[in-house]
Amino acid sequence: MSLEKMLRSVFTDVWYMSEDKFVSFIQPALMSLDFFKNGQVVLDATLLESMEERGRLNSLERRTVIDDGVAVVPIHGVLAMGLDDWEKNFATDYIEIEETFHMLNNNSDVSAIVVDVDSPGGHCNGCHETAHIIANSEKPVFAFTRGLMASAAYFISAGSSAIYASPSSVVGSIGTYCAWLDYAGLFQKLGLKAEIIKSGEHKGTGIAGTSLTEEQREQMQSFVDHAGKDFRSFVQLHRPKLQEEHIQGQAYWGELAVDHGFVDSLATLAQTIEDARGYASTL
């Protein structure tokens, strides 16, 4: 993904992600790369090729481990759809999750699947479909987190047969939002004026240097509300103990997540794998 595409996505697309993680994920991702130096991007073709090759070798299917009938699928980092090989170094692709589940459900050596989740959430596009594929898996699925299972990461985990977490994990953040920065005041101070020639009231919404009209704001709110309703409905269908008051964007430590119904039990990854194996043996 080009830097231009990445930044455009941040400020125009709908995300299932905890706000603090959303605001901070772009800069750390870039800062961690060797070609981001002193606040400037220094493109190095050799380094880029190396990272793309690492991304190809680091596919989700390659990282999935099958141990005595239980497949452990690592779902780590920001979630998005259609990632390139470079992006896969710090994010997980919904499409790869779906392909991996298809492969595992057709593998006679696999009796159960454990998703090992550590993700702040991510992009709306692709999340709904991935959540349904996991929820309708032919093999039982157990979800576990020792880090983050927030927003979109919880969405895709909610339909599992059981959800486990470590005490220090953070779970929840049910909600949807779209970030918007109004640069109109800055443009005015710089002596700039954005003028949009368009063919419809909502065309050009979000162009830098413009402010939202009430109609545009209402349309964006309805767009976010639709995605949020879909998220809450799916979660409440599969996690009926959740109360409306606890799914307003809050996140909880593992122990409280159990109390509120987000998680079934506190456990380790090893315990989760063993329980998944035992559950599968009863089917």
Residue pairs with C-beta under 8 A, 6 or more apart in sequence:
1 9
1 83
1 84
1 86
1 87
3 30
3 41
6 26
7 26
9 123
10 22
10 26
10 179
11 179
11 180
11 181
11 206
12 178
12 206
13 123
13 124
13 125
13 178
14 123
14 124
14 125
14 176
14 177
14 178
14 223
14 224
14 227
15 22
15 121
15 122
15 123
15 124
15 151
15 152
15 176
15 177
15 178
15 179
16 79
16 121
16 122
16 123
16 124
16 127
16 151
16 152
16 155
16 175
16 176
16 227
16 231
17 25
17 78
17 120
17 121
17 122
17 150
17 151
17 152
17 173
18 120
18 121
18 148
18 150
18 151
18 173
18 251
19 177
19 249
21 120
21 121
21 148
21 150
22 120
22 121
22 179
23 179
25 78
25 120
29 90
30 36
30 41
32 90
33 51
34 44
34 47
35 41
35 42
35 43
35 44
35 47
35 48
36 42
48 86
51 85
51 86
51 89
52 84
52 85
52 86
53 85
54 85
54 89
55 84
55 85
55 86
55 87
55 88
55 89
56 85
58 88
58 89
59 88
59 96
60 73
60 74
60 75
60 92
60 93
60 96
60 97
60 99
60 100
61 96
61 99
61 100
61 103
63 74
64 71
64 72
64 73
64 74
64 100
64 104
65 71
65 72
66 72
66 107
66 109
66 110
67 273
68 277
69 109
69 110
69 111
69 112
69 277
69 280
70 110
70 111
70 112
70 113
70 114
70 273
70 276
70 277
70 280
71 104
71 107
71 110
71 112
71 113
71 114
72 113
72 114
72 116
72 269
72 273
73 97
73 100
73 101
73 104
73 113
73 114
73 115
73 116
74 116
74 118
75 92
75 97
75 115
75 116
75 117
75 118
75 119
75 153
75 156
76 92
76 116
76 117
76 118
76 119
77 90
77 91
77 92
77 118
77 119
78 90
78 91
78 92
78 119
78 120
78 121
78 122
78 123
79 91
79 92
79 94
79 119
79 121
79 122
79 123
79 126
79 127
79 152
79 153
79 156
80 87
80 91
80 92
80 93
80 94
80 122
80 123
80 125
80 126
81 93
81 94
81 95
81 123
81 125
81 126
82 93
82 95
82 126
83 91
83 92
83 93
83 96
87 93
88 96
91 122
92 119
94 123
94 126
94 127
94 129
94 130
95 126
97 130
97 133
97 134
97 156
98 129
98 130
98 133
101 113
101 133
101 134
101 137
104 110
104 113
104 139
105 137
105 138
105 139
110 139
111 139
111 277
111 280
111 281
112 139
112 140
112 141
112 142
112 276
112 277
112 279
112 280
113 137
113 139
113 140
113 141
113 142
113 276
114 141
114 142
114 143
114 144
114 269
114 272
114 273
114 276
115 134
115 141
115 142
115 143
115 144
115 156
115 157
115 160
116 144
116 145
116 269
117 143
117 144
117 145
117 147
117 148
117 149
117 153
117 157
118 145
118 146
118 147
118 148
118 149
119 147
119 148
119 149
119 150
119 152
119 153
120 148
120 150
120 151
120 153
121 150
121 151
121 152
121 153
121 154
121 155
121 173
122 151
122 152
122 153
123 152
124 152
124 176
124 227
127 152
127 155
127 156
128 155
128 230
128 234
130 156
131 155
131 156
131 158
131 159
131 234
132 159
134 141
134 156
134 157
134 159
134 160
135 141
135 158
135 159
135 160
135 238
136 159
139 280
140 161
140 276
140 279
140 280
140 283
141 159
141 160
141 161
142 160
142 161
142 162
142 163
142 164
142 272
142 273
142 275
142 276
142 279
143 149
143 157
143 160
143 162
143 163
143 164
144 163
144 164
144 165
144 267
144 269
144 272
145 153
145 157
145 164
145 165
145 166
145 169
145 171
146 165
146 166
146 168
146 169
146 268
146 269
147 169
147 170
148 169
148 170
148 171
149 157
149 163
149 165
149 169
149 170
149 171
149 172
150 170
150 171
150 172
150 173
150 251
151 173
151 174
151 175
154 171
154 172
154 173
154 174
154 235
154 262
155 231
155 234
155 235
157 163
158 234
158 235
158 238
158 239
159 234
159 238
161 276
161 279
162 264
162 265
162 275
162 279
163 262
163 263
163 264
164 263
164 264
164 265
164 266
164 267
164 271
164 272
164 275
165 171
165 254
165 257
165 258
165 263
165 266
165 267
166 254
166 266
166 267
166 268
167 253
167 254
167 255
167 266
168 253
168 254
169 253
169 254
169 257
170 251
170 252
170 253
170 254
171 251
171 252
171 253
171 254
171 257
171 262
171 263
172 246
172 247
172 250
172 251
172 252
172 257
172 260
172 262
173 249
173 250
173 251
174 231
174 232
174 235
174 247
174 248
174 249
174 250
175 228
175 231
175 247
175 248
175 249
176 224
176 225
176 227
176 228
176 231
177 224
178 220
178 223
178 224
180 206
180 212
180 220
182 211
182 212
183 208
183 209
184 194
184 209
184 210
184 211
187 193
187 194
187 208
187 209
192 209
193 209
194 207
194 208
194 209
194 210
196 203
196 204
196 207
196 210
198 204
201 213
201 215
201 216
202 215
202 216
202 219
204 210
205 212
205 216
205 219
205 220
206 212
212 220
232 247
235 242
235 247
236 242
236 247
239 261
239 262
240 261
241 260
241 261
242 260
242 261
242 262
243 260
243 261
246 252
246 260
246 261
246 262
252 260
252 262
254 263
254 266
255 266
257 263
258 264
258 265
258 266
267 275
